[in-house]
Amino acid sequence: MIYIDKNTFPHCYIEENKFDWGEPYNDITPIFNLSINPELSDIEYTIEVLGKITSKLI
């Protein structure tokens, strides 16, 4: 089953899988909702991402 868990911060894309021997596990991928100009240089983009994430955690 695949779903988005909106009770977590950040929201997470969760895919339920099973190992070959049948044991279940969850593949969890965080989803960050950020609006940042993609034309920035790598360092400028990184600074913007970290700044927005940090400000949401405080």
mmCIF file of the N, C-alpha and C atoms, coordinates in Angstrom:
data_MODEL
# 
_entry.id   MODEL 
# 
loop_
_atom_site.group_PDB 
_atom_site.id 
_atom_site.type_symbol 
_atom_site.label_atom_id 
_atom_site.label_alt_id 
_atom_site.label_comp_id 
_atom_site.label_asym_id 
_atom_site.label_entity_id 
_atom_site.label_seq_id 
_atom_site.pdbx_PDB_ins_code 
_atom_site.Cartn_x 
_atom_site.Cartn_y 
_atom_site.Cartn_z 
_atom_site.occupancy 
_atom_site.B_iso_or_equiv 
_atom_site.pdbx_formal_charge 
_atom_site.auth_seq_id 
_atom_site.auth_comp_id 
_atom_site.auth_asym_id 
_atom_site.auth_atom_id 
_atom_site.pdbx_PDB_model_num 
ATOM 1   N N  . MET A 1 1  ? 0.847  -1.174  0.000   1.00 0.00 ? 1  MET A N  1 
ATOM 2   C CA . MET A 1 1  ? 0.000  0.000   0.000   1.00 0.00 ? 1  MET A CA 1 
ATOM 3   C C  . MET A 1 1  ? 0.896  1.243   0.000   1.00 0.00 ? 1  MET A C  1 
ATOM 4   N N  . ILE A 1 2  ? 0.486  2.250   -0.724  1.00 0.00 ? 2  ILE A N  1 
ATOM 5   C CA . ILE A 1 2  ? 1.219  3.507   -0.806  1.00 0.00 ? 2  ILE A CA 1 
ATOM 6   C C  . ILE A 1 2  ? 0.298  4.631   -0.333  1.00 0.00 ? 2  ILE A C  1 
ATOM 7   N N  . TYR A 1 3  ? 0.825  5.504   0.540   1.00 0.00 ? 3  TYR A N  1 
ATOM 8   C CA . TYR A 1 3  ? 0.026  6.626   1.019   1.00 0.00 ? 3  TYR A CA 1 
ATOM 9   C C  . TYR A 1 3  ? 0.945  7.747   1.502   1.00 0.00 ? 3  TYR A C  1 
ATOM 10  N N  . ILE A 1 4  ? 0.353  8.919   1.729   1.00 0.00 ? 4  ILE A N  1 
ATOM 11  C CA . ILE A 1 4  ? 1.088  10.065  2.263   1.00 0.00 ? 4  ILE A CA 1 
ATOM 12  C C  . ILE A 1 4  ? 0.611  10.293  3.696   1.00 0.00 ? 4  ILE A C  1 
ATOM 13  N N  . ASP A 1 5  ? 1.556  10.258  4.634   1.00 0.00 ? 5  ASP A N  1 
ATOM 14  C CA . ASP A 1 5  ? 1.256  10.474  6.047   1.00 0.00 ? 5  ASP A CA 1 
ATOM 15  C C  . ASP A 1 5  ? 1.344  11.969  6.328   1.00 0.00 ? 5  ASP A C  1 
ATOM 16  N N  . LYS A 1 6  ? 0.200  12.605  6.536   1.00 0.00 ? 6  LYS A N  1 
ATOM 17  C CA . LYS A 1 6  ? 0.167  14.041  6.781   1.00 0.00 ? 6  LYS A CA 1 
ATOM 18  C C  . LYS A 1 6  ? 0.231  14.382  8.263   1.00 0.00 ? 6  LYS A C  1 
ATOM 19  N N  . ASN A 1 7  ? 0.388  13.369  9.122   1.00 0.00 ? 7  ASN A N  1 
ATOM 20  C CA . ASN A 1 7  ? 0.504  13.592  10.561  1.00 0.00 ? 7  ASN A CA 1 
ATOM 21  C C  . ASN A 1 7  ? 1.944  13.837  10.986  1.00 0.00 ? 7  ASN A C  1 
ATOM 22  N N  . THR A 1 8  ? 2.882  13.718  10.056  1.00 0.00 ? 8  THR A N  1 
ATOM 23  C CA . THR A 1 8  ? 4.297  13.918  10.370  1.00 0.00 ? 8  THR A CA 1 
ATOM 24  C C  . THR A 1 8  ? 4.774  15.239  9.790   1.00 0.00 ? 8  THR A C  1 
ATOM 25  N N  . PHE A 1 9  ? 5.901  15.735  10.305  1.00 0.00 ? 9  PHE A N  1 
ATOM 26  C CA . PHE A 1 9  ? 6.531  16.917  9.710   1.00 0.00 ? 9  PHE A CA 1 
ATOM 27  C C  . PHE A 1 9  ? 7.968  16.572  9.394   1.00 0.00 ? 9  PHE A C  1 
ATOM 28  N N  . PRO A 1 10 ? 8.391  16.625  8.169   1.00 0.00 ? 10 PRO A N  1 
ATOM 29  C CA . PRO A 1 10 ? 7.568  16.933  6.994   1.00 0.00 ? 10 PRO A CA 1 
ATOM 30  C C  . PRO A 1 10 ? 6.636  15.763  6.675   1.00 0.00 ? 10 PRO A C  1 
ATOM 31  N N  . HIS A 1 11 ? 5.641  16.017  5.795   1.00 0.00 ? 11 HIS A N  1 
ATOM 32  C CA . HIS A 1 11 ? 4.780  14.925  5.349   1.00 0.00 ? 11 HIS A CA 1 
ATOM 33  C C  . HIS A 1 11 ? 5.664  13.854  4.735   1.00 0.00 ? 11 HIS A C  1 
ATOM 34  N N  . CYS A 1 12 ? 5.224  12.597  4.807   1.00 0.00 ? 12 CYS A N  1 
ATOM 35  C CA . CYS A 1 12 ? 6.038  11.495  4.295   1.00 0.00 ? 12 CYS A CA 1 
ATOM 36  C C  . CYS A 1 12 ? 5.255  10.642  3.314   1.00 0.00 ? 12 CYS A C  1 
ATOM 37  N N  . TYR A 1 13 ? 5.916  10.274  2.234   1.00 0.00 ? 13 TYR A N  1 
ATOM 38  C CA . TYR A 1 13 ? 5.409  9.326   1.254   1.00 0.00 ? 13 TYR A CA 1 
ATOM 39  C C  . TYR A 1 13 ? 5.808  7.950   1.776   1.00 0.00 ? 13 TYR A C  1 
ATOM 40  N N  . ILE A 1 14 ? 4.835  7.091   2.062   1.00 0.00 ? 14 ILE A N  1 
ATOM 41  C CA . ILE A 1 14 ? 5.116  5.799   2.669   1.00 0.00 ? 14 ILE A CA 1 
ATOM 42  C C  . ILE A 1 14 ? 4.661  4.678   1.742   1.00 0.00 ? 14 ILE A C  1 
ATOM 43  N N  . GLU A 1 15 ? 5.577  3.763   1.492   1.00 0.00 ? 15 GLU A N  1 
ATOM 44  C CA . GLU A 1 15 ? 5.289  2.589   0.674   1.00 0.00 ? 15 GLU A CA 1 
ATOM 45  C C  . GLU A 1 15 ? 5.541  1.350   1.528   1.00 0.00 ? 15 GLU A C  1 
ATOM 46  N N  . GLU A 1 16 ? 4.492  0.562   1.739   1.00 0.00 ? 16 GLU A N  1 
ATOM 47  C CA . GLU A 1 16 ? 4.619  -0.651  2.526   1.00 0.00 ? 16 GLU A CA 1 
ATOM 48  C C  . GLU A 1 16 ? 5.083  -1.786  1.621   1.00 0.00 ? 16 GLU A C  1 
ATOM 49  N N  . ASN A 1 17 ? 6.170  -2.445  2.004   1.00 0.00 ? 17 ASN A N  1 
ATOM 50  C CA . ASN A 1 17 ? 6.751  -3.531  1.224   1.00 0.00 ? 17 ASN A CA 1 
ATOM 51  C C  . ASN A 1 17 ? 6.993  -4.732  2.124   1.00 0.00 ? 17 ASN A C  1 
ATOM 52  N N  . LYS A 1 18 ? 7.413  -5.842  1.514   1.00 0.00 ? 18 LYS A N  1 
ATOM 53  C CA . LYS A 1 18 ? 7.797  -7.034  2.269   1.00 0.00 ? 18 LYS A CA 1 
ATOM 54  C C  . LYS A 1 18 ? 9.123  -7.555  1.730   1.00 0.00 ? 18 LYS A C  1 
ATOM 55  N N  . PHE A 1 19 ? 9.961  -8.014  2.663   1.00 0.00 ? 19 PHE A N  1 
ATOM 56  C CA . PHE A 1 19 ? 11.191 -8.677  2.263   1.00 0.00 ? 19 PHE A CA 1 
ATOM 57  C C  . PHE A 1 19 ? 10.840 -10.009 1.599   1.00 0.00 ? 19 PHE A C  1 
ATOM 58  N N  . ASP A 1 20 ? 11.825 -10.630 0.933   1.00 0.00 ? 20 ASP A N  1 
ATOM 59  C CA . ASP A 1 20 ? 11.592 -11.906 0.262   1.00 0.00 ? 20 ASP A CA 1 
ATOM 60  C C  . ASP A 1 20 ? 11.058 -12.969 1.212   1.00 0.00 ? 20 ASP A C  1 
ATOM 61  N N  . TRP A 1 21 ? 11.447 -12.895 2.495   1.00 0.00 ? 21 TRP A N  1 
ATOM 62  C CA . TRP A 1 21 ? 11.020 -13.903 3.468   1.00 0.00 ? 21 TRP A CA 1 
ATOM 63  C C  . TRP A 1 21 ? 9.708  -13.531 4.145   1.00 0.00 ? 21 TRP A C  1 
ATOM 64  N N  . GLY A 1 22 ? 9.070  -12.412 3.720   1.00 0.00 ? 22 GLY A N  1 
ATOM 65  C CA . GLY A 1 22 ? 7.732  -12.075 4.182   1.00 0.00 ? 22 GLY A CA 1 
ATOM 66  C C  . GLY A 1 22 ? 7.619  -11.031 5.268   1.00 0.00 ? 22 GLY A C  1 
ATOM 67  N N  . GLU A 1 23 ? 8.740  -10.610 5.841   1.00 0.00 ? 23 GLU A N  1 
ATOM 68  C CA . GLU A 1 23 ? 8.684  -9.599  6.905   1.00 0.00 ? 23 GLU A CA 1 
ATOM 69  C C  . GLU A 1 23 ? 8.358  -8.228  6.305   1.00 0.00 ? 23 GLU A C  1 
ATOM 70  N N  . PRO A 1 24 ? 7.351  -7.531  6.862   1.00 0.00 ? 24 PRO A N  1 
ATOM 71  C CA . PRO A 1 24 ? 6.968  -6.216  6.318   1.00 0.00 ? 24 PRO A CA 1 
ATOM 72  C C  . PRO A 1 24 ? 7.923  -5.105  6.761   1.00 0.00 ? 24 PRO A C  1 
ATOM 73  N N  . TYR A 1 25 ? 8.047  -4.090  5.922   1.00 0.00 ? 25 TYR A N  1 
ATOM 74  C CA . TYR A 1 25 ? 8.796  -2.876  6.253   1.00 0.00 ? 25 TYR A CA 1 
ATOM 75  C C  . TYR A 1 25 ? 8.197  -1.709  5.490   1.00 0.00 ? 25 TYR A C  1 
ATOM 76  N N  . ASN A 1 26 ? 8.467  -0.500  5.969   1.00 0.00 ? 26 ASN A N  1 
ATOM 77  C CA . ASN A 1 26 ? 7.983  0.718   5.314   1.00 0.00 ? 26 ASN A CA 1 
ATOM 78  C C  . ASN A 1 26 ? 9.148  1.456   4.679   1.00 0.00 ? 26 ASN A C  1 
ATOM 79  N N  . ASP A 1 27 ? 8.979  1.849   3.426   1.00 0.00 ? 27 ASP A N  1 
ATOM 80  C CA . ASP A 1 27 ? 9.942  2.702   2.733   1.00 0.00 ? 27 ASP A CA 1 
ATOM 81  C C  . ASP A 1 27 ? 9.400  4.126   2.856   1.00 0.00 ? 27 ASP A C  1 
ATOM 82  N N  . ILE A 1 28 ? 10.094 4.972   3.651   1.00 0.00 ? 28 ILE A N  1 
ATOM 83  C CA . ILE A 1 28 ? 9.602  6.312   3.974   1.00 0.00 ? 28 ILE A CA 1 
ATOM 84  C C  . ILE A 1 28 ? 10.446 7.376   3.290   1.00 0.00 ? 28 ILE A C  1 
ATOM 85  N N  . THR A 1 29 ? 9.787  8.282   2.556   1.00 0.00 ? 29 THR A N  1 
ATOM 86  C CA . THR A 1 29 ? 10.457 9.379   1.868   1.00 0.00 ? 29 THR A CA 1 
ATOM 87  C C  . THR A 1 29 ? 9.821  10.693  2.305   1.00 0.00 ? 29 THR A C  1 
ATOM 88  N N  . PRO A 1 30 ? 10.603 11.602  2.909   1.00 0.00 ? 30 PRO A N  1 
ATOM 89  C CA . PRO A 1 30 ? 10.023 12.887  3.329   1.00 0.00 ? 30 PRO A CA 1 
ATOM 90  C C  . PRO A 1 30 ? 9.664  13.753  2.125   1.00 0.00 ? 30 PRO A C  1 
ATOM 91  N N  . ILE A 1 31 ? 8.607  14.534  2.286   1.00 0.00 ? 31 ILE A N  1 
ATOM 92  C CA . ILE A 1 31 ? 8.149  15.448  1.236   1.00 0.00 ? 31 ILE A CA 1 
ATOM 93  C C  . ILE A 1 31 ? 8.252  16.867  1.779   1.00 0.00 ? 31 ILE A C  1 
ATOM 94  N N  . PHE A 1 32 ? 9.103  17.665  1.179   1.00 0.00 ? 32 PHE A N  1 
ATOM 95  C CA . PHE A 1 32 ? 9.267  19.055  1.594   1.00 0.00 ? 32 PHE A CA 1 
ATOM 96  C C  . PHE A 1 32 ? 8.536  19.954  0.612   1.00 0.00 ? 32 PHE A C  1 
ATOM 97  N N  . ASN A 1 33 ? 7.643  20.787  1.116   1.00 0.00 ? 33 ASN A N  1 
ATOM 98  C CA . ASN A 1 33 ? 6.883  21.711  0.281   1.00 0.00 ? 33 ASN A CA 1 
ATOM 99  C C  . ASN A 1 33 ? 7.587  23.065  0.322   1.00 0.00 ? 33 ASN A C  1 
ATOM 100 N N  . LEU A 1 34 ? 8.518  23.267  -0.596  1.00 0.00 ? 34 LEU A N  1 
ATOM 101 C CA . LEU A 1 34 ? 9.299  24.495  -0.635  1.00 0.00 ? 34 LEU A CA 1 
ATOM 102 C C  . LEU A 1 34 ? 9.154  25.159  -1.996  1.00 0.00 ? 34 LEU A C  1 
ATOM 103 N N  . SER A 1 35 ? 9.038  26.463  -2.006  1.00 0.00 ? 35 SER A N  1 
ATOM 104 C CA . SER A 1 35 ? 9.011  27.194  -3.270  1.00 0.00 ? 35 SER A CA 1 
ATOM 105 C C  . SER A 1 35 ? 10.279 28.043  -3.330  1.00 0.00 ? 35 SER A C  1 
ATOM 106 N N  . ILE A 1 36 ? 11.267 27.524  -4.045  1.00 0.00 ? 36 ILE A N  1 
ATOM 107 C CA . ILE A 1 36 ? 12.563 28.184  -4.167  1.00 0.00 ? 36 ILE A CA 1 
ATOM 108 C C  . ILE A 1 36 ? 12.912 28.278  -5.645  1.00 0.00 ? 36 ILE A C  1 
ATOM 109 N N  . ASN A 1 37 ? 13.477 29.392  -6.021  1.00 0.00 ? 37 ASN A N  1 
ATOM 110 C CA . ASN A 1 37 ? 13.874 29.619  -7.399  1.00 0.00 ? 37 ASN A CA 1 
ATOM 111 C C  . ASN A 1 37 ? 14.922 28.582  -7.816  1.00 0.00 ? 37 ASN A C  1 
ATOM 112 N N  . PRO A 1 38 ? 14.608 27.713  -8.803  1.00 0.00 ? 38 PRO A N  1 
ATOM 113 C CA . PRO A 1 38 ? 15.559 26.681  -9.222  1.00 0.00 ? 38 PRO A CA 1 
ATOM 114 C C  . PRO A 1 38 ? 16.755 27.233  -10.009 1.00 0.00 ? 38 PRO A C  1 
ATOM 115 N N  . GLU A 1 39 ? 16.719 28.507  -10.356 1.00 0.00 ? 39 GLU A N  1 
ATOM 116 C CA . GLU A 1 39 ? 17.816 29.094  -11.123 1.00 0.00 ? 39 GLU A CA 1 
ATOM 117 C C  . GLU A 1 39 ? 18.977 29.545  -10.237 1.00 0.00 ? 39 GLU A C  1 
ATOM 118 N N  . LEU A 1 40 ? 18.847 29.402  -8.918  1.00 0.00 ? 40 LEU A N  1 
ATOM 119 C CA . LEU A 1 40 ? 19.935 29.776  -8.013  1.00 0.00 ? 40 LEU A CA 1 
ATOM 120 C C  . LEU A 1 40 ? 21.112 28.816  -8.180  1.00 0.00 ? 40 LEU A C  1 
ATOM 121 N N  . SER A 1 41 ? 22.299 29.275  -7.809  1.00 0.00 ? 41 SER A N  1 
ATOM 122 C CA . SER A 1 41 ? 23.454 28.379  -7.831  1.00 0.00 ? 41 SER A CA 1 
ATOM 123 C C  . SER A 1 41 ? 23.253 27.299  -6.768  1.00 0.00 ? 41 SER A C  1 
ATOM 124 N N  . ASP A 1 42 ? 24.046 26.246  -6.814  1.00 0.00 ? 42 ASP A N  1 
ATOM 125 C CA . ASP A 1 42 ? 23.901 25.140  -5.870  1.00 0.00 ? 42 ASP A CA 1 
ATOM 126 C C  . ASP A 1 42 ? 24.004 25.607  -4.424  1.00 0.00 ? 42 ASP A C  1 
ATOM 127 N N  . ILE A 1 43 ? 24.965 26.450  -4.120  1.00 0.00 ? 43 ILE A N  1 
ATOM 128 C CA . ILE A 1 43 ? 25.152 26.899  -2.740  1.00 0.00 ? 43 ILE A CA 1 
ATOM 129 C C  . ILE A 1 43 ? 24.001 27.801  -2.301  1.00 0.00 ? 43 ILE A C  1 
ATOM 130 N N  . GLU A 1 44 ? 23.543 28.693  -3.193  1.00 0.00 ? 44 GLU A N  1 
ATOM 131 C CA . GLU A 1 44 ? 22.416 29.562  -2.857  1.00 0.00 ? 44 GLU A CA 1 
ATOM 132 C C  . GLU A 1 44 ? 21.150 28.734  -2.626  1.00 0.00 ? 44 GLU A C  1 
ATOM 133 N N  . TYR A 1 45 ? 20.927 27.723  -3.466  1.00 0.00 ? 45 TYR A N  1 
ATOM 134 C CA . TYR A 1 45 ? 19.764 26.854  -3.335  1.00 0.00 ? 45 TYR A CA 1 
ATOM 135 C C  . TYR A 1 45 ? 19.814 26.098  -2.005  1.00 0.00 ? 45 TYR A C  1 
ATOM 136 N N  . THR A 1 46 ? 20.984 25.566  -1.660  1.00 0.00 ? 46 THR A N  1 
ATOM 137 C CA . THR A 1 46 ? 21.155 24.828  -0.404  1.00 0.00 ? 46 THR A CA 1 
ATOM 138 C C  . THR A 1 46 ? 20.869 25.721  0.799   1.00 0.00 ? 46 THR A C  1 
ATOM 139 N N  . ILE A 1 47 ? 21.371 26.942  0.763   1.00 0.00 ? 47 ILE A N  1 
ATOM 140 C CA . ILE A 1 47 ? 21.138 27.889  1.861   1.00 0.00 ? 47 ILE A CA 1 
ATOM 141 C C  . ILE A 1 47 ? 19.645 28.182  1.993   1.00 0.00 ? 47 ILE A C  1 
ATOM 142 N N  . GLU A 1 48 ? 18.958 28.380  0.881   1.00 0.00 ? 48 GLU A N  1 
ATOM 143 C CA . GLU A 1 48 ? 17.516 28.647  0.906   1.00 0.00 ? 48 GLU A CA 1 
ATOM 144 C C  . GLU A 1 48 ? 16.753 27.450  1.487   1.00 0.00 ? 48 GLU A C  1 
ATOM 145 N N  . VAL A 1 49 ? 17.091 26.239  1.041   1.00 0.00 ? 49 VAL A N  1 
ATOM 146 C CA . VAL A 1 49 ? 16.411 25.032  1.532   1.00 0.00 ? 49 VAL A CA 1 
ATOM 147 C C  . VAL A 1 49 ? 16.618 24.879  3.029   1.00 0.00 ? 49 VAL A C  1 
ATOM 148 N N  . LEU A 1 50 ? 17.867 24.963  3.478   1.00 0.00 ? 50 LEU A N  1 
ATOM 149 C CA . LEU A 1 50 ? 18.150 24.807  4.901   1.00 0.00 ? 50 LEU A CA 1 
ATOM 150 C C  . LEU A 1 50 ? 17.489 25.893  5.733   1.00 0.00 ? 50 LEU A C  1 
ATOM 151 N N  . GLY A 1 51 ? 17.466 27.109  5.223   1.00 0.00 ? 51 GLY A N  1 
ATOM 152 C CA . GLY A 1 51 ? 16.806 28.199  5.939   1.00 0.00 ? 51 GLY A CA 1 
ATOM 153 C C  . GLY A 1 51 ? 15.316 27.973  6.089   1.00 0.00 ? 51 GLY A C  1 
ATOM 154 N N  . LYS A 1 52 ? 14.655 27.519  5.027   1.00 0.00 ? 52 LYS A N  1 
ATOM 155 C CA . LYS A 1 52 ? 13.205 27.296  5.090   1.00 0.00 ? 52 LYS A CA 1 
ATOM 156 C C  . LYS A 1 52 ? 12.878 26.114  6.002   1.00 0.00 ? 52 LYS A C  1 
ATOM 157 N N  . ILE A 1 53 ? 13.661 25.048  5.936   1.00 0.00 ? 53 ILE A N  1 
ATOM 158 C CA . ILE A 1 53 ? 13.411 23.888  6.801   1.00 0.00 ? 53 ILE A CA 1 
ATOM 159 C C  . ILE A 1 53 ? 13.621 24.266  8.255   1.00 0.00 ? 53 ILE A C  1 
ATOM 160 N N  . THR A 1 54 ? 14.706 24.981  8.542   1.00 0.00 ? 54 THR A N  1 
ATOM 161 C CA . THR A 1 54 ? 15.021 25.368  9.920   1.00 0.00 ? 54 THR A CA 1 
ATOM 162 C C  . THR A 1 54 ? 13.946 26.273  10.480  1.00 0.00 ? 54 THR A C  1 
ATOM 163 N N  . SER A 1 55 ? 13.462 27.213  9.690   1.00 0.00 ? 55 SER A N  1 
ATOM 164 C CA . SER A 1 55 ? 12.438 28.139  10.182  1.00 0.00 ? 55 SER A CA 1 
ATOM 165 C C  . SER A 1 55 ? 11.131 27.417  10.477  1.00 0.00 ? 55 SER A C  1 
ATOM 166 N N  . LYS A 1 56 ? 10.833 26.315  9.770   1.00 0.00 ? 56 LYS A N  1 
ATOM 167 C CA . LYS A 1 56 ? 9.615  25.573  10.037  1.00 0.00 ? 56 LYS A CA 1 
ATOM 168 C C  . LYS A 1 56 ? 9.747  24.711  11.280  1.00 0.00 ? 56 LYS A C  1 
ATOM 169 N N  . LEU A 1 57 ? 10.962 24.353  11.670  1.00 0.00 ? 57 LEU A N  1 
ATOM 170 C CA . LEU A 1 57 ? 11.175 23.513  12.838  1.00 0.00 ? 57 LEU A CA 1 
ATOM 171 C C  . LEU A 1 57 ? 11.103 24.298  14.139  1.00 0.00 ? 57 LEU A C  1 
ATOM 172 N N  . ILE A 1 58 ? 11.348 25.602  14.060  1.00 0.00 ? 58 ILE A N  1 
ATOM 173 C CA . ILE A 1 58 ? 11.382 26.428  15.271  1.00 0.00 ? 58 ILE A CA 1 
ATOM 174 C C  . ILE A 1 58 ? 9.987  26.803  15.712  1.00 0.00 ? 58 ILE A C  1 
# 
